[in-house]
Amino acid sequence: MNILLFGKNGQLGRELQRSLAPLGALTCLATDSTDYCADFTNPNGVVATLRALRPEVIVNASAYTAVDQAESESEKAHLLNAITVEAIAREAQRSGAWLVHYSTDYVFPGSGSRPWDEADQPAPLNVYGQSKLAGEQAIRRYCAKHLIFRTSWVYASRGNNFARTMLQLAANRSQLSVINDQFGAPTGADLLADCSAQAVLKVINTPEAAGLYHLTAAGVTTWYDYACLLFAEARAAGIELMLDNLLAVPSSAWSGAARRPLNSRMNNAKFEQTFGITLPAWQPGVRRMVSELTDQKISGQTVNAAGNKSGAT
């Protein structure tokens, strides 16, 4: 099987390199790759790459994820998350390739408390969510052989994410405030990657399994309770933290440009039933990630809290 991965340097892309490698011949590209164009600001160049490499499976882990910045860069967000994705979908349909793509809980308005399922009507609150929804819609419209995975609160021991930002902040501050009225499931990039590989194997032999799926760790928490577990596990692992006062605050305390959904609960039943995989609770993955961080230096690193979906103030 000839597989092409876009976004190899992201937190999900790094894990996908590991999980996809046993499935066949894997080509991994980053935005700055020189042999082939993987720059999503250049959709024509990306299509030229697809025609040159002729993959049987295209896995897209590349995306614009700067949620607040997207409010002032809507054209760029739509170019990377929708226009280029549409170009990939059209080319995949022309060549007969499978397309695996990752979307987000941010396509929903975040109302209520019931977990969202795939049949629920999307209504994004911000530009980022709108751009990701447009990408989904393009794939479903133009590429029959697709897997779209909506996920939430992604983390890994490398890359910019809530977990690493919290630990970096806690190493240098005595007090932090964290949002306590947004609900979701922290989901490890390793879990997403492993599930993706299993799903690809399934659809190759069972094409009727193509479609849209929700894919997160099981269970639900808040950013505040997530942070509490992070700090408890970090201290137990011997990571030194300055933090001695953690405050729970409402979303109204958040000063970001983009509105965030309060309810990011996702119903994973369709994925579990289709692929025969029982998704694990979110806590063990977080504990494993913190364990991996014991070999990395948290204190003194540059903090980037302006990125994806951080719930700290």
PyMOL commands that set and color helices and strands:
alter all, ss='L'
color gray80, all
select helices_A, chain A and resi 11-23+43-53+67-70+74-95+105-107+127-142+162-170+189-205+207-209+223-236+251-253+269-275+282-293
alter helices_A, ss='H'
color red, helices_A
select strands_A, chain A and resi 2-6+25-29+57-60+98-104+146-151+154-155+175-179+183-184+187-188+211-214+221-222+245-249
alter strands_A, ss='S'
color yellow, strands_A
deselect
rebuild
show_as cartoon
